[in-house]
């Protein structure tokens, strides 16, 4: 047996077995190709891209281009499938909700690494719903900085000289 050290990560190597007899004749009896193992990705982080999407990203950890990664959203029980990018945009999530993610890699032979530790990311806070109306008396809208703007109108201006509003 022989051990070949200092090989590159997730790289295919081919070895030939050559026989030599006592007369010096050589023949190749077999050839075998294998990939070295991929490294477990590192530095998994989650970017809250919007109120309904998150982008997990990670470091390839010396894995070459073409290494495949599998991202799993363990909260929503969804996954990226095998992708070669080091990030994944996940949409159609619920606002203000925490989701857990983990990622693994595989080499060219399909041998998988262990998953990374689980990392949590939370979607952006839900936008407040604008009040539509209160009994026909109040219409509301919200400004971009979420400051309420209320417009008061009487549905029957001849009904009373005094109008009272209570805002909670």
Secondary structure, DSSP 8 states (H G I E B T S, - for coil): -----S--TT-EEEEEEEEE-TT--EEEEEEEEEE------EEEEEEE-SSS-EEEEEE-TT--TT-EEEEEETTTTEEEEEESSSEEEE-S--TT-EEEEEEEEE-TT--B------EEEE-----------BTTTEEEEE-TTS-EEEEE--S-TTS-S-------
